[in-house]
């Protein structure tokens, strides 16, 4: 849904910058809850976030 909205904004001539990241430690997935995976080499985030900056393209003639 968010991706479709972003595509619509781009098709209308806007420029998008998408910034994403993680927050916290420990999450729940198909295999239950975990703090880390891959032999404690990878931290499982508690949440994911995404920010989209929309800049209108200004056309100069």
C-alpha distance matrix in Angstrom:
0.0 3.8 5.4 5.1 6.4 8.7 10.0 10.8 12.6 14.5 15.4 16.9 19.1 17.8 18.3 15.8 17.1 14.9 17.0 16.3 18.9 20.2 22.1 25.0 26.5 26.1 23.1 22.6 21.5 22.5 26.0 26.4 26.7 27.9 29.0 29.5 29.3 31.3 34.6 33.4 32.4 28.7 27.5 24.6 22.5 22.1 18.7 16.3 15.2 13.4 14.5 13.6 16.7 16.4 19.8 20.9 23.0 26.5 28.5 32.2 34.7
3.8 0.0 3.8 5.4 5.1 6.2 8.7 9.9 10.6 12.5 14.3 15.5 17.2 15.2 15.3 12.5 13.5 11.3 13.4 13.2 16.0 17.7 19.8 23.0 24.8 24.9 22.3 22.5 21.7 23.2 26.5 26.7 26.5 27.3 27.9 28.3 28.5 30.4 33.6 32.2 30.9 27.2 25.9 23.3 20.9 20.7 17.0 14.2 12.5 10.1 10.9 9.8 13.0 13.0 16.6 18.0 20.4 23.9 26.1 29.8 32.5
5.4 3.8 0.0 3.8 5.4 5.0 6.2 8.7 9.9 10.6 12.3 14.3 15.7 14.1 13.9 11.4 12.6 10.6 13.2 13.3 16.4 18.5 21.1 24.4 26.0 26.1 23.6 23.7 22.4 23.7 26.9 27.6 27.6 28.1 28.6 28.6 28.3 29.8 33.2 32.0 30.5 26.9 26.1 23.8 21.8 22.1 18.7 15.5 14.0 11.3 12.1 10.5 13.4 13.2 16.3 17.6 19.3 23.0 24.9 28.5 31.1
5.1 5.4 3.8 0.0 3.8 5.4 5.1 6.3 8.7 10.0 10.5 12.5 14.7 13.9 14.6 12.9 14.9 13.6 16.6 16.9 20.1 22.2 24.7 27.8 29.5 29.4 26.7 26.5 25.2 26.1 29.5 30.3 30.5 31.3 32.1 32.1 31.7 33.2 36.6 35.6 34.1 30.5 29.8 27.3 25.3 25.4 21.9 18.9 17.4 14.7 15.0 12.9 15.3 14.2 17.1 17.6 19.2 22.7 24.3 28.0 30.3
6.4 5.1 5.4 3.8 0.0 3.8 5.4 5.0 6.3 8.7 9.9 10.7 13.0 11.7 12.8 11.2 13.5 12.7 15.7 16.5 19.8 22.0 24.2 27.5 29.6 29.9 27.4 27.5 26.7 28.1 31.4 31.7 31.6 32.3 32.8 33.1 33.2 34.8 38.1 36.8 35.3 31.6 30.5 28.2 25.7 25.6 21.9 18.9 16.7 13.8 13.3 10.8 12.8 11.4 14.3 14.8 16.9 20.3 22.3 26.0 28.5
8.7 6.2 5.0 5.4 3.8 0.0 3.8 5.3 5.1 6.3 8.6 9.9 11.1 9.3 9.6 7.6 10.0 9.5 12.9 14.2 17.8 20.5 23.0 26.5 28.6 29.3 27.1 27.7 26.8 28.4 31.4 31.9 31.5 31.8 32.0 32.0 32.0 33.4 36.7 35.3 33.5 30.0 29.1 27.1 24.7 25.1 21.4 18.0 15.6 12.2 11.4 8.5 10.2 8.9 11.8 12.7 14.5 18.1 20.1 23.8 26.5
10.0 8.7 6.2 5.1 5.4 3.8 0.0 3.8 5.4 5.1 6.1 8.6 10.1 9.6 10.3 9.3 12.1 12.0 15.6 17.0 20.6 23.3 26.1 29.6 31.4 31.9 29.5 29.8 28.5 29.7 32.9 33.7 33.6 34.0 34.3 34.0 33.6 34.7 38.2 37.1 35.2 31.8 31.2 29.3 27.2 27.8 24.3 20.9 18.8 15.5 14.9 11.9 13.2 11.5 13.5 13.7 14.7 18.2 19.6 23.3 25.5
10.8 9.9 8.7 6.3 5.0 5.3 3.8 0.0 3.8 5.4 5.1 6.3 9.0 9.0 11.0 10.9 14.1 14.5 18.0 19.6 23.2 25.8 28.3 31.8 33.8 34.3 31.9 32.1 31.0 32.2 35.5 36.1 36.0 36.6 37.0 37.0 36.8 38.1 41.5 40.3 38.5 35.0 34.2 32.1 29.8 30.0 26.4 23.1 20.8 17.5 16.5 13.3 14.1 11.6 13.4 12.7 14.1 17.2 18.6 22.4 24.5
12.6 10.6 9.9 8.7 6.3 5.1 5.4 3.8 0.0 3.8 5.5 5.2 6.8 5.6 7.9 8.0 11.5 12.5 16.1 18.2 21.9 24.8 27.1 30.7 33.1 34.0 31.9 32.5 31.8 33.4 36.5 36.9 36.4 36.8 36.8 36.8 36.9 38.2 41.5 40.0 38.1 34.6 33.7 31.9 29.3 29.6 25.9 22.5 19.8 16.2 14.5 10.9 10.9 8.0 9.6 9.1 10.8 14.1 16.0 19.7 22.2
14.5 12.5 10.6 10.0 8.7 6.3 5.1 5.4 3.8 0.0 3.8 5.3 5.2 4.8 6.1 7.0 10.6 12.1 15.9 18.3 22.0 25.2 27.9 31.6 33.7 34.7 32.7 33.5 32.5 34.0 36.9 37.7 37.2 37.2 37.2 36.8 36.6 37.6 41.0 39.7 37.4 34.1 33.6 32.1 29.8 30.5 26.9 23.4 20.8 17.1 15.5 11.9 11.6 8.9 9.7 9.2 9.7 13.2 14.5 18.2 20.6
15.4 14.3 12.3 10.5 9.9 8.6 6.1 5.1 5.5 3.8 0.0 3.8 5.4 7.2 9.4 10.8 14.4 15.8 19.6 21.7 25.5 28.5 31.2 34.8 36.9 37.6 35.4 35.9 34.6 35.8 38.9 39.8 39.7 39.9 40.1 39.7 39.3 40.2 43.7 42.6 40.4 37.1 36.7 35.0 32.8 33.5 29.9 26.4 24.0 20.4 19.0 15.4 15.3 12.3 12.7 11.3 11.3 14.2 14.8 18.5 20.3
16.9 15.5 14.3 12.5 10.7 9.9 8.6 6.3 5.2 5.3 3.8 0.0 3.8 5.9 9.3 11.2 15.0 16.8 20.4 22.9 26.6 29.7 32.1 35.8 38.1 39.0 37.0 37.5 36.6 38.0 41.2 41.8 41.4 41.7 41.7 41.6 41.5 42.7 46.0 44.6 42.5 39.2 38.5 36.7 34.3 34.7 31.0 27.6 24.8 21.2 19.3 15.6 14.8 11.3 11.2 9.0 9.4 11.9 12.8 16.5 18.4
19.1 17.2 15.7 14.7 13.0 11.1 10.1 9.0 6.8 5.2 5.4 3.8 0.0 3.8 6.7 9.7 13.4 15.9 19.4 22.3 26.1 29.4 31.9 35.7 38.1 39.3 37.5 38.4 37.6 39.1 42.1 42.7 42.1 42.1 41.8 41.5 41.5 42.4 45.7 44.2 41.9 38.7 38.1 36.7 34.3 35.0 31.4 27.9 25.0 21.2 19.0 15.2 13.7 10.3 9.2 6.8 6.0 8.9 9.7 13.4 15.6
17.8 15.2 14.1 13.9 11.7 9.3 9.6 9.0 5.6 4.8 7.2 5.9 3.8 0.0 3.8 6.5 10.1 12.7 16.1 19.1 22.8 26.1 28.5 32.3 34.8 36.2 34.6 35.8 35.2 37.1 39.9 40.3 39.5 39.3 38.9 38.6 38.9 39.9 43.1 41.4 39.1 35.9 35.2 33.9 31.3 31.9 28.3 24.8 21.7 18.0 15.5 11.7 10.0 6.5 5.7 4.5 5.3 8.9 11.0 14.6 17.4
18.3 15.3 13.9 14.6 12.8 9.6 10.3 11.0 7.9 6.1 9.4 9.3 6.7 3.8 0.0 3.8 6.9 10.0 13.3 16.6 20.2 23.8 26.4 30.1 32.6 34.2 32.8 34.2 33.7 35.7 38.3 38.7 37.7 37.3 36.6 36.2 36.4 37.3 40.3 38.7 36.2 33.1 32.5 31.5 29.1 30.1 26.6 23.0 20.0 16.2 13.7 10.1 8.3 5.9 5.1 6.1 6.3 10.0 12.2 15.4 18.5
15.8 12.5 11.4 12.9 11.2 7.6 9.3 10.9 8.0 7.0 10.8 11.2 9.7 6.5 3.8 0.0 3.8 6.3 9.8 12.9 16.5 20.0 22.6 26.4 28.8 30.4 29.0 30.5 30.0 32.1 34.6 35.0 34.0 33.5 32.8 32.5 32.8 33.8 36.9 35.1 32.8 29.6 28.9 27.8 25.3 26.2 22.7 19.1 16.2 12.4 10.2 6.6 5.7 4.8 6.3 8.6 9.9 13.5 16.0 19.1 22.3
17.1 13.5 12.6 14.9 13.5 10.0 12.1 14.1 11.5 10.6 14.4 15.0 13.4 10.1 6.9 3.8 0.0 3.8 6.5 10.0 13.5 17.2 19.8 23.5 26.0 27.8 26.8 28.6 28.4 30.7 32.9 33.2 31.9 31.1 30.1 29.7 30.1 31.1 34.0 32.1 29.7 26.6 25.9 25.1 22.6 23.8 20.5 16.9 14.0 10.5 8.3 5.8 5.1 6.7 8.2 11.4 12.6 16.0 18.6 21.4 24.7
14.9 11.3 10.6 13.6 12.7 9.5 12.0 14.5 12.5 12.1 15.8 16.8 15.9 12.7 10.0 6.3 3.8 0.0 3.8 6.6 10.3 13.8 16.6 20.3 22.6 24.3 23.1 24.8 24.6 27.0 29.2 29.4 28.1 27.4 26.6 26.2 26.7 27.9 30.8 28.9 26.7 23.4 22.6 21.6 19.1 20.3 16.9 13.3 10.6 7.1 5.9 4.6 6.4 8.8 11.3 14.5 16.0 19.5 22.1 25.0 28.3
17.0 13.4 13.2 16.6 15.7 12.9 15.6 18.0 16.1 15.9 19.6 20.4 19.4 16.1 13.3 9.8 6.5 3.8 0.0 3.8 7.0 10.7 13.4 17.1 19.5 21.5 20.8 22.9 23.1 25.9 27.7 27.7 26.0 25.0 23.8 23.5 24.3 25.6 28.3 26.1 24.0 20.7 19.6 18.9 16.3 17.6 14.6 11.1 8.5 5.7 5.2 6.3 8.1 11.4 13.8 17.3 19.0 22.2 25.0 27.7 31.1
16.3 13.2 13.3 16.9 16.5 14.2 17.0 19.6 18.2 18.3 21.7 22.9 22.3 19.1 16.6 12.9 10.0 6.6 3.8 0.0 3.8 7.2 10.3 13.9 16.1 17.8 17.0 19.2 19.4 22.3 24.0 23.9 22.2 21.2 20.1 19.9 20.8 22.4 25.0 22.8 21.0 17.6 16.3 15.2 12.6 14.0 11.0 7.5 5.6 4.2 6.2 8.6 11.3 14.5 17.3 20.6 22.4 25.8 28.5 31.4 34.7
18.9 16.0 16.4 20.1 19.8 17.8 20.6 23.2 21.9 22.0 25.5 26.6 26.1 22.8 20.2 16.5 13.5 10.3 7.0 3.8 0.0 3.8 7.0 10.4 12.5 14.6 14.4 17.0 17.7 20.8 22.1 21.7 19.6 18.3 16.8 16.7 18.0 19.8 22.2 19.7 18.0 14.6 12.9 12.2 9.4 11.1 8.7 5.9 5.5 6.5 8.9 11.9 14.5 17.9 20.6 24.1 26.0 29.2 32.0 34.7 38.2
20.2 17.7 18.5 22.2 22.0 20.5 23.3 25.8 24.8 25.2 28.5 29.7 29.4 26.1 23.8 20.0 17.2 13.8 10.7 7.2 3.8 0.0 3.8 6.9 8.8 10.9 10.9 13.9 15.1 18.5 19.5 18.7 16.2 14.9 13.3 13.7 15.5 17.8 19.8 17.1 16.0 12.6 10.2 9.1 5.9 7.5 5.8 4.5 6.1 8.8 11.6 15.0 17.7 21.1 24.0 27.5 29.5 32.7 35.6 38.4 41.8
22.1 19.8 21.1 24.7 24.2 23.0 26.1 28.3 27.1 27.9 31.2 32.1 31.9 28.5 26.4 22.6 19.8 16.6 13.4 10.3 7.0 3.8 0.0 3.8 6.9 9.5 10.2 13.5 15.6 19.3 19.9 18.4 15.5 14.4 12.4 13.7 16.2 19.0 20.5 17.4 17.0 13.8 10.6 9.5 5.9 6.0 5.2 6.1 7.5 10.9 13.3 17.0 19.5 23.0 26.0 29.5 31.8 34.9 38.0 40.7 44.2
25.0 23.0 24.4 27.8 27.5 26.5 29.6 31.8 30.7 31.6 34.8 35.8 35.7 32.3 30.1 26.4 23.5 20.3 17.1 13.9 10.4 6.9 3.8 0.0 3.8 6.8 8.7 12.3 15.0 18.7 18.7 16.8 13.4 12.1 9.7 11.7 14.8 17.9 18.8 15.5 15.8 13.0 9.3 8.4 5.5 4.9 6.6 9.0 11.0 14.5 17.0 20.7 23.3 26.8 29.7 33.2 35.5 38.6 41.7 44.4 47.9
26.5 24.8 26.0 29.5 29.6 28.6 31.4 33.8 33.1 33.7 36.9 38.1 38.1 34.8 32.6 28.8 26.0 22.6 19.5 16.1 12.5 8.8 6.9 3.8 0.0 3.8 6.7 10.4 13.1 16.6 16.0 14.2 10.6 8.7 6.0 8.2 11.5 14.8 15.4 12.1 13.0 10.4 6.6 5.8 4.6 4.9 8.1 10.7 13.5 17.0 19.9 23.5 26.2 29.6 32.6 36.1 38.2 41.5 44.4 47.1 50.6
26.1 24.9 26.1 29.4 29.9 29.3 31.9 34.3 34.0 34.7 37.6 39.0 39.3 36.2 34.2 30.4 27.8 24.3 21.5 17.8 14.6 10.9 9.5 6.8 3.8 0.0 3.7 7.1 10.0 13.4 12.6 10.5 6.9 5.4 4.1 7.2 10.2 13.8 14.6 11.9 13.5 10.9 7.5 5.3 5.4 4.8 8.5 11.5 14.9 18.4 21.6 25.0 28.1 31.3 34.5 37.8 40.0 43.3 46.2 49.1 52.5
23.1 22.3 23.6 26.7 27.4 27.1 29.5 31.9 31.9 32.7 35.4 37.0 37.5 34.6 32.8 29.0 26.8 23.1 20.8 17.0 14.4 10.9 10.2 8.7 6.7 3.7 0.0 3.8 6.6 10.3 10.3 8.3 5.5 5.7 6.6 8.9 10.8 14.5 16.0 13.9 15.2 12.2 9.3 5.9 5.7 4.4 7.2 10.1 13.7 17.1 20.6 23.7 27.1 30.0 33.4 36.5 38.7 42.2 45.0 48.0 51.3
22.6 22.5 23.7 26.5 27.5 27.7 29.8 32.1 32.5 33.5 35.9 37.5 38.4 35.8 34.2 30.5 28.6 24.8 22.9 19.2 17.0 13.9 13.5 12.3 10.4 7.1 3.8 0.0 3.8 7.2 7.7 5.4 4.1 6.5 9.0 11.1 12.0 15.5 17.2 15.9 17.4 14.5 12.3 8.7 9.1 7.7 9.6 12.2 15.7 18.8 22.4 25.3 28.9 31.5 35.0 37.9 40.2 43.7 46.4 49.6 52.7
21.5 21.7 22.4 25.2 26.7 26.8 28.5 31.0 31.8 32.5 34.6 36.6 37.6 35.2 33.7 30.0 28.4 24.6 23.1 19.4 17.7 15.1 15.6 15.0 13.1 10.0 6.6 3.8 0.0 3.8 5.4 5.2 6.2 8.0 11.0 11.9 11.7 14.7 16.9 16.3 17.5 14.6 13.2 9.7 10.7 10.3 11.5 13.1 16.6 19.2 23.0 25.5 29.1 31.5 35.0 37.7 39.8 43.4 45.8 49.1 52.1
22.5 23.2 23.7 26.1 28.1 28.4 29.7 32.2 33.4 34.0 35.8 38.0 39.1 37.1 35.7 32.1 30.7 27.0 25.9 22.3 20.8 18.5 19.3 18.7 16.6 13.4 10.3 7.2 3.8 0.0 3.8 5.6 8.4 10.4 13.8 14.2 13.1 15.5 17.9 18.0 19.3 16.7 16.0 12.8 14.3 14.1 15.1 16.3 19.8 22.1 25.8 28.0 31.7 33.9 37.4 39.9 41.8 45.5 47.7 51.1 53.9
26.0 26.5 26.9 29.5 31.4 31.4 32.9 35.5 36.5 36.9 38.9 41.2 42.1 39.9 38.3 34.6 32.9 29.2 27.7 24.0 22.1 19.5 19.9 18.7 16.0 12.6 10.3 7.7 5.4 3.8 0.0 3.8 6.8 8.3 12.0 12.2 10.9 13.3 15.1 15.6 17.4 15.4 14.9 12.1 14.4 14.6 16.4 18.0 21.7 24.3 28.0 30.5 34.1 36.5 39.9 42.6 44.4 48.1 50.4 53.6 56.6
26.4 26.7 27.6 30.3 31.7 31.9 33.7 36.1 36.9 37.7 39.8 41.8 42.7 40.3 38.7 35.0 33.2 29.4 27.7 23.9 21.7 18.7 18.4 16.8 14.2 10.5 8.3 5.4 5.2 5.6 3.8 0.0 3.8 6.7 10.4 11.8 11.7 14.8 16.1 15.8 18.0 15.9 14.5 11.6 13.4 12.7 14.9 17.3 20.9 23.9 27.5 30.3 33.9 36.4 39.9 42.7 44.8 48.4 50.9 54.1 57.2
26.7 26.5 27.6 30.5 31.6 31.5 33.6 36.0 36.4 37.2 39.7 41.4 42.1 39.5 37.7 34.0 31.9 28.1 26.0 22.2 19.6 16.2 15.5 13.4 10.6 6.9 5.5 4.1 6.2 8.4 6.8 3.8 0.0 3.8 7.1 9.3 10.4 14.0 14.9 13.8 16.1 13.9 11.9 9.0 10.6 9.7 12.6 15.4 19.0 22.3 25.9 28.9 32.3 35.1 38.6 41.6 43.7 47.2 49.9 53.0 56.3
27.9 27.3 28.1 31.3 32.3 31.8 34.0 36.6 36.8 37.2 39.9 41.7 42.1 39.3 37.3 33.5 31.1 27.4 25.0 21.2 18.3 14.9 14.4 12.1 8.7 5.4 5.7 6.5 8.0 10.4 8.3 6.7 3.8 0.0 3.8 5.6 7.1 10.9 11.5 10.0 12.4 10.5 8.6 6.5 9.1 9.4 12.6 15.1 18.8 22.0 25.5 28.7 31.9 34.9 38.2 41.3 43.3 46.8 49.5 52.4 55.7
29.0 27.9 28.6 32.1 32.8 32.0 34.3 37.0 36.8 37.2 40.1 41.7 41.8 38.9 36.6 32.8 30.1 26.6 23.8 20.1 16.8 13.3 12.4 9.7 6.0 4.1 6.6 9.0 11.0 13.8 12.0 10.4 7.1 3.8 0.0 3.8 7.1 10.7 10.9 8.2 10.5 8.7 6.1 5.4 7.7 8.6 12.1 14.5 18.0 21.3 24.6 27.9 30.9 34.1 37.2 40.6 42.5 45.9 48.6 51.4 54.8
29.5 28.3 28.6 32.1 33.1 32.0 34.0 37.0 36.8 36.8 39.7 41.6 41.5 38.6 36.2 32.5 29.7 26.2 23.5 19.9 16.7 13.7 13.7 11.7 8.2 7.2 8.9 11.1 11.9 14.2 12.2 11.8 9.3 5.6 3.8 0.0 3.8 7.1 7.5 5.0 7.0 5.4 4.3 5.1 8.6 10.8 13.7 15.4 18.9 21.8 25.1 28.1 31.1 34.3 37.2 40.5 42.2 45.6 48.2 50.9 54.2
29.3 28.5 28.3 31.7 33.2 32.0 33.6 36.8 36.9 36.6 39.3 41.5 41.5 38.9 36.4 32.8 30.1 26.7 24.3 20.8 18.0 15.5 16.2 14.8 11.5 10.2 10.8 12.0 11.7 13.1 10.9 11.7 10.4 7.1 7.1 3.8 0.0 3.8 5.5 5.2 6.4 5.3 6.5 6.9 10.7 13.2 15.6 16.7 20.3 22.8 26.3 29.0 32.0 35.0 37.9 41.1 42.5 46.1 48.4 51.1 54.3
31.3 30.4 29.8 33.2 34.8 33.4 34.7 38.1 38.2 37.6 40.2 42.7 42.4 39.9 37.3 33.8 31.1 27.9 25.6 22.4 19.8 17.8 19.0 17.9 14.8 13.8 14.5 15.5 14.7 15.5 13.3 14.8 14.0 10.9 10.7 7.1 3.8 0.0 3.8 5.5 5.5 6.0 8.8 10.1 13.8 16.7 18.8 19.4 22.7 24.9 28.2 30.7 33.6 36.5 39.2 42.3 43.4 47.0 49.1 51.7 54.8
34.6 33.6 33.2 36.6 38.1 36.7 38.2 41.5 41.5 41.0 43.7 46.0 45.7 43.1 40.3 36.9 34.0 30.8 28.3 25.0 22.2 19.8 20.5 18.8 15.4 14.6 16.0 17.2 16.9 17.9 15.1 16.1 14.9 11.5 10.9 7.5 5.5 3.8 0.0 3.8 5.5 7.7 10.0 11.8 15.5 18.1 20.7 21.8 25.1 27.5 30.8 33.5 36.3 39.4 42.0 45.3 46.5 49.9 52.1 54.7 57.8
33.4 32.2 32.0 35.6 36.8 35.3 37.1 40.3 40.0 39.7 42.6 44.6 44.2 41.4 38.7 35.1 32.1 28.9 26.1 22.8 19.7 17.1 17.4 15.5 12.1 11.9 13.9 15.9 16.3 18.0 15.6 15.8 13.8 10.0 8.2 5.0 5.2 5.5 3.8 0.0 3.8 5.6 7.0 9.5 12.8 15.4 18.2 19.5 22.7 25.3 28.4 31.3 34.0 37.3 39.9 43.3 44.7 48.0 50.5 53.0 56.2
32.4 30.9 30.5 34.1 35.3 33.5 35.2 38.5 38.1 37.4 40.4 42.5 41.9 39.1 36.2 32.8 29.7 26.7 24.0 21.0 18.0 16.0 17.0 15.8 13.0 13.5 15.2 17.4 17.5 19.3 17.4 18.0 16.1 12.4 10.5 7.0 6.4 5.5 5.5 3.8 0.0 3.8 6.7 9.8 12.8 16.1 18.2 18.8 21.7 23.9 26.8 29.5 32.0 35.2 37.7 41.1 42.2 45.5 47.8 50.2 53.4
28.7 27.2 26.9 30.5 31.6 30.0 31.8 35.0 34.6 34.1 37.1 39.2 38.7 35.9 33.1 29.6 26.6 23.4 20.7 17.6 14.6 12.6 13.8 13.0 10.4 10.9 12.2 14.5 14.6 16.7 15.4 15.9 13.9 10.5 8.7 5.4 5.3 6.0 7.7 5.6 3.8 0.0 3.8 6.5 9.4 12.8 14.7 15.0 18.1 20.3 23.4 26.1 28.8 31.9 34.5 37.9 39.1 42.5 44.9 47.4 50.6
27.5 25.9 26.1 29.8 30.5 29.1 31.2 34.2 33.7 33.6 36.7 38.5 38.1 35.2 32.5 28.9 25.9 22.6 19.6 16.3 12.9 10.2 10.6 9.3 6.6 7.5 9.3 12.3 13.2 16.0 14.9 14.5 11.9 8.6 6.1 4.3 6.5 8.8 10.0 7.0 6.7 3.8 0.0 3.8 6.2 9.4 11.6 12.7 15.8 18.5 21.6 24.6 27.4 30.7 33.5 36.9 38.5 41.8 44.4 47.0 50.4
24.6 23.3 23.8 27.3 28.2 27.1 29.3 32.1 31.9 32.1 35.0 36.7 36.7 33.9 31.5 27.8 25.1 21.6 18.9 15.2 12.2 9.1 9.5 8.4 5.8 5.3 5.9 8.7 9.7 12.8 12.1 11.6 9.0 6.5 5.4 5.1 6.9 10.1 11.8 9.5 9.8 6.5 3.8 0.0 3.8 6.6 8.9 10.3 13.8 16.8 20.2 23.2 26.3 29.4 32.5 35.8 37.6 41.0 43.6 46.5 49.7
22.5 20.9 21.8 25.3 25.7 24.7 27.2 29.8 29.3 29.8 32.8 34.3 34.3 31.3 29.1 25.3 22.6 19.1 16.3 12.6 9.4 5.9 5.9 5.5 4.6 5.4 5.7 9.1 10.7 14.3 14.4 13.4 10.6 9.1 7.7 8.6 10.7 13.8 15.5 12.8 12.8 9.4 6.2 3.8 0.0 3.8 5.4 7.1 10.4 13.7 16.9 20.2 23.3 26.5 29.6 32.9 34.9 38.3 41.1 43.9 47.3
22.1 20.7 22.1 25.4 25.6 25.1 27.8 30.0 29.6 30.5 33.5 34.7 35.0 31.9 30.1 26.2 23.8 20.3 17.6 14.0 11.1 7.5 6.0 4.9 4.9 4.8 4.4 7.7 10.3 14.1 14.6 12.7 9.7 9.4 8.6 10.8 13.2 16.7 18.1 15.4 16.1 12.8 9.4 6.6 3.8 0.0 3.8 7.2 10.3 14.0 17.2 20.6 23.7 26.8 30.2 33.4 35.8 39.1 42.0 45.0 48.4
18.7 17.0 18.7 21.9 21.9 21.4 24.3 26.4 25.9 26.9 29.9 31.0 31.4 28.3 26.6 22.7 20.5 16.9 14.6 11.0 8.7 5.8 5.2 6.6 8.1 8.5 7.2 9.6 11.5 15.1 16.4 14.9 12.6 12.6 12.1 13.7 15.6 18.8 20.7 18.2 18.2 14.7 11.6 8.9 5.4 3.8 0.0 3.8 6.7 10.4 13.6 17.0 20.2 23.2 26.6 29.8 32.2 35.5 38.5 41.5 44.9
16.3 14.2 15.5 18.9 18.9 18.0 20.9 23.1 22.5 23.4 26.4 27.6 27.9 24.8 23.0 19.1 16.9 13.3 11.1 7.5 5.9 4.5 6.1 9.0 10.7 11.5 10.1 12.2 13.1 16.3 18.0 17.3 15.4 15.1 14.5 15.4 16.7 19.4 21.8 19.5 18.8 15.0 12.7 10.3 7.1 7.2 3.8 0.0 3.8 7.0 10.5 13.7 17.0 19.9 23.3 26.4 28.7 32.1 35.0 38.0 41.3
15.2 12.5 14.0 17.4 16.7 15.6 18.8 20.8 19.8 20.8 24.0 24.8 25.0 21.7 20.0 16.2 14.0 10.6 8.5 5.6 5.5 6.1 7.5 11.0 13.5 14.9 13.7 15.7 16.6 19.8 21.7 20.9 19.0 18.8 18.0 18.9 20.3 22.7 25.1 22.7 21.7 18.1 15.8 13.8 10.4 10.3 6.7 3.8 0.0 3.8 6.9 10.3 13.5 16.5 19.9 23.0 25.5 28.8 31.8 34.8 38.2
13.4 10.1 11.3 14.7 13.8 12.2 15.5 17.5 16.2 17.1 20.4 21.2 21.2 18.0 16.2 12.4 10.5 7.1 5.7 4.2 6.5 8.8 10.9 14.5 17.0 18.4 17.1 18.8 19.2 22.1 24.3 23.9 22.3 22.0 21.3 21.8 22.8 24.9 27.5 25.3 23.9 20.3 18.5 16.8 13.7 14.0 10.4 7.0 3.8 0.0 3.8 6.7 10.0 12.9 16.3 19.4 21.8 25.1 28.1 31.1 34.5
14.5 10.9 12.1 15.0 13.3 11.4 14.9 16.5 14.5 15.5 19.0 19.3 19.0 15.5 13.7 10.2 8.3 5.9 5.2 6.2 8.9 11.6 13.3 17.0 19.9 21.6 20.6 22.4 23.0 25.8 28.0 27.5 25.9 25.5 24.6 25.1 26.3 28.2 30.8 28.4 26.8 23.4 21.6 20.2 16.9 17.2 13.6 10.5 6.9 3.8 0.0 3.8 6.6 9.8 13.0 16.3 18.9 22.0 25.1 28.1 31.5
13.6 9.8 10.5 12.9 10.8 8.5 11.9 13.3 10.9 11.9 15.4 15.6 15.2 11.7 10.1 6.6 5.8 4.6 6.3 8.6 11.9 15.0 17.0 20.7 23.5 25.0 23.7 25.3 25.5 28.0 30.5 30.3 28.9 28.7 27.9 28.1 29.0 30.7 33.5 31.3 29.5 26.1 24.6 23.2 20.2 20.6 17.0 13.7 10.3 6.7 3.8 0.0 3.8 6.3 9.7 12.8 15.3 18.6 21.6 24.7 28.0
16.7 13.0 13.4 15.3 12.8 10.2 13.2 14.1 10.9 11.6 15.3 14.8 13.7 10.0 8.3 5.7 5.1 6.4 8.1 11.3 14.5 17.7 19.5 23.3 26.2 28.1 27.1 28.9 29.1 31.7 34.1 33.9 32.3 31.9 30.9 31.1 32.0 33.6 36.3 34.0 32.0 28.8 27.4 26.3 23.3 23.7 20.2 17.0 13.5 10.0 6.6 3.8 0.0 3.8 6.5 10.0 12.5 15.5 18.7 21.6 25.1
16.4 13.0 13.2 14.2 11.4 8.9 11.5 11.6 8.0 8.9 12.3 11.3 10.3 6.5 5.9 4.8 6.7 8.8 11.4 14.5 17.9 21.1 23.0 26.8 29.6 31.3 30.0 31.5 31.5 33.9 36.5 36.4 35.1 34.9 34.1 34.3 35.0 36.5 39.4 37.3 35.2 31.9 30.7 29.4 26.5 26.8 23.2 19.9 16.5 12.9 9.8 6.3 3.8 0.0 3.8 6.6 9.4 12.5 15.7 18.8 22.2
19.8 16.6 16.3 17.1 14.3 11.8 13.5 13.4 9.6 9.7 12.7 11.2 9.2 5.7 5.1 6.3 8.2 11.3 13.8 17.3 20.6 24.0 26.0 29.7 32.6 34.5 33.4 35.0 35.0 37.4 39.9 39.9 38.6 38.2 37.2 37.2 37.9 39.2 42.0 39.9 37.7 34.5 33.5 32.5 29.6 30.2 26.6 23.3 19.9 16.3 13.0 9.7 6.5 3.8 0.0 3.8 6.3 9.0 12.4 15.2 18.7
20.9 18.0 17.6 17.6 14.8 12.7 13.7 12.7 9.1 9.2 11.3 9.0 6.8 4.5 6.1 8.6 11.4 14.5 17.3 20.6 24.1 27.5 29.5 33.2 36.1 37.8 36.5 37.9 37.7 39.9 42.6 42.7 41.6 41.3 40.6 40.5 41.1 42.3 45.3 43.3 41.1 37.9 36.9 35.8 32.9 33.4 29.8 26.4 23.0 19.4 16.3 12.8 10.0 6.6 3.8 0.0 3.8 6.2 9.4 12.7 15.9
23.0 20.4 19.3 19.2 16.9 14.5 14.7 14.1 10.8 9.7 11.3 9.4 6.0 5.3 6.3 9.9 12.6 16.0 19.0 22.4 26.0 29.5 31.8 35.5 38.2 40.0 38.7 40.2 39.8 41.8 44.4 44.8 43.7 43.3 42.5 42.2 42.5 43.4 46.5 44.7 42.2 39.1 38.5 37.6 34.9 35.8 32.2 28.7 25.5 21.8 18.9 15.3 12.5 9.4 6.3 3.8 0.0 3.8 6.3 9.6 12.8
26.5 23.9 23.0 22.7 20.3 18.1 18.2 17.2 14.1 13.2 14.2 11.9 8.9 8.9 10.0 13.5 16.0 19.5 22.2 25.8 29.2 32.7 34.9 38.6 41.5 43.3 42.2 43.7 43.4 45.5 48.1 48.4 47.2 46.8 45.9 45.6 46.1 47.0 49.9 48.0 45.5 42.5 41.8 41.0 38.3 39.1 35.5 32.1 28.8 25.1 22.0 18.6 15.5 12.5 9.0 6.2 3.8 0.0 3.8 6.5 9.9
28.5 26.1 24.9 24.3 22.3 20.1 19.6 18.6 16.0 14.5 14.8 12.8 9.7 11.0 12.2 16.0 18.6 22.1 25.0 28.5 32.0 35.6 38.0 41.7 44.4 46.2 45.0 46.4 45.8 47.7 50.4 50.9 49.9 49.5 48.6 48.2 48.4 49.1 52.1 50.5 47.8 44.9 44.4 43.6 41.1 42.0 38.5 35.0 31.8 28.1 25.1 21.6 18.7 15.7 12.4 9.4 6.3 3.8 0.0 3.8 6.6
32.2 29.8 28.5 28.0 26.0 23.8 23.3 22.4 19.7 18.2 18.5 16.5 13.4 14.6 15.4 19.1 21.4 25.0 27.7 31.4 34.7 38.4 40.7 44.4 47.1 49.1 48.0 49.6 49.1 51.1 53.6 54.1 53.0 52.4 51.4 50.9 51.1 51.7 54.7 53.0 50.2 47.4 47.0 46.5 43.9 45.0 41.5 38.0 34.8 31.1 28.1 24.7 21.6 18.8 15.2 12.7 9.6 6.5 3.8 0.0 3.8
34.7 32.5 31.1 30.3 28.5 26.5 25.5 24.5 22.2 20.6 20.3 18.4 15.6 17.4 18.5 22.3 24.7 28.3 31.1 34.7 38.2 41.8 44.2 47.9 50.6 52.5 51.3 52.7 52.1 53.9 56.6 57.2 56.3 55.7 54.8 54.2 54.3 54.8 57.8 56.2 53.4 50.6 50.4 49.7 47.3 48.4 44.9 41.3 38.2 34.5 31.5 28.0 25.1 22.2 18.7 15.9 12.8 9.9 6.6 3.8 0.0
